[in-house]
């Protein structure tokens, strides 16, 4: 079973890379509007949709408990990683920076 801090860490990173004022470290402005989740059926896909919608409103991290209750911890973990991957790809496309460079410099 995933540990809660894993999902929280991914959610916090997703929140910090969505272009919300005062939360980014080099992310392009408005990144959340540029993030598209992949189509198809993915484990945690519904949670990822909720996470991204909440991140766009600046409420993803503080909604972690409700997300876990409604979606289940495993789905929130998978959804947060799916959101993270999509955010990194959008960031890469928006700035012409390699995914590897973003991961090495921004993901801790």
C-alpha angles and dihedrals in degrees: 000000000000116000114244093237091062092061091040091053093050091046092050091051091047089051092048093052100047097088096255113157115266096007106081133088104199099328115142115261113266095015092152091065090054097051115103120184115224117263122243134054113315130171104255092016095134091046089050090054090051093045093051093047091050092045090054087057093044093246106103099103097043089048093056095109093050091046091053092047093048100037104024126248096267093051091047090051092050091042093050091052090048089051091047092052091048092048091051091050092049090048090050092050093046095050104027087237118141118253088234092056092049091049093048096047104032110028115076 
